[in-house]
Each structure stands twice: as C-alpha cells, then as structure tokens.
Amino acid sequence: MSYGFLDIAITPSVRDAQKALNADHLWQDFRGHRDFDRFTARETDFIARRDSFYIASVSESGWPYVQHRGGPVGFLKVVDDRTLAFADYRGNRQYISTGNLAANARACLILVDYPRRSRLKIYAHAEKVSLNADPALTALVGDDRYGADLERIFRLRLQAFDWNCPQQIVPRFTQAEIDVAVHPLQEKLAQLEAENEALRKRIAD
C-alpha cells in the first residue's frame, strides 16, 4: 500500500539528504496504515475547528510563497471526502498566492491546533472559482457576519494528507479559549467577593 504524502514529498534529493544524515533506512520501506487520500471523520472534525491555516504555493520563478489565511472558525470547508473550499477575502491586493496558483495549481496546506499540539499537512490542487460560477459553493463558504469583501473561492482537490508529530509545537491559546478556561475562576472570584462584602457589612453592623 502506498503512503501518498511521502510518495509526493520524497524526491531523489530528499533521499540523498536522508542518506547523508543516516535516516534513509527509516523511510526506505515505510508504508502508511492506509492511503491518506480521503478525509475521514477525524480530519473533517479537525478542519471544522480551525480558524486559520498556512498555504504554500510556488511562483513561475521557482520561489515558494507561504501565506497565512484566517477567518471564522470552520471557514475552510470540507465539501466532500476529497475536496476543500474556502472564501478568499480581500486583503492587501498583492494577489501573490492567486497568481502563483493560476500558473501552478499545486498547493500545500498546514493546519495547526496549538492547544492540542496537532498538525495536519495537505497536498492539493487548487482551482480559483468565481462567485457566480457555483452559487451552491458560494453559499457554503460565504459568511455574511464576517464583514469582509469576498472576492473569489478556492476549491482544493485533495492529493494526499498526513498528520505530523506534536514535537516542537508550542501550545498557544486564542482569547476565546482563554475566556472559557478562566470563566469558572472569574465566577468563583465574584462569589468570594460577594461573600466578603456580606461579611464586612455584618462586622460593621
């Protein structure tokens, strides 16, 4: 059984590097537990909980470009078990990723769950979709509450994915996650302050 992500990622120069660093024996006959070419419930749930990801493209001059994309939680949609899509909102209007993907549709995404130290890597072919070309897809990825100008949609056809190990992922938390974590403490503090105030009044009386 092939291990699709490494079939793409490991090239002759990568094998040379592995050999030079005495790591080639780790991957020479490695096979995954299954082909990671279709999203399962695990990946679907993970993707639905993300509010950002990183996407890499390659320019016509051969230079890579990595861009951070953010939005409401779940803005990267799993359309089906081999397709993703996201709304592309207006930014600084450099359109580097848009231009790169028009010339070379290959893209690599990295999605990170910092609190749980989980990381999902995705190889895909990206396709730009105009807003009126697929009204159902536009309705799926759009979010009127977000308040940003939607310019286009990117549809991503899955080639392969893989899960990274948690090493070197430093846990980080969003303000919303911090608010949830400290809410019980705030409630307890408010209760103690109220009790203290009641005791002060009794002592004063």
Secondary structure by P-SEA (a helix, b strand, c coil): cccccccccccaaaaaaaaaacccccccccccccccccccaaaaaaaaacccbbbbbbccccbbbbbbbbccccccccccccbbbbbbccccccaaaaaaaaaccbbbbbbbbcccbbbbbbbbbbbbbcccccaaaaaaaccccccccccbbbbbbbcbbbbbccccccccccaaaaaaaaaaaaaaaaaaaaaaaaaaaaaac
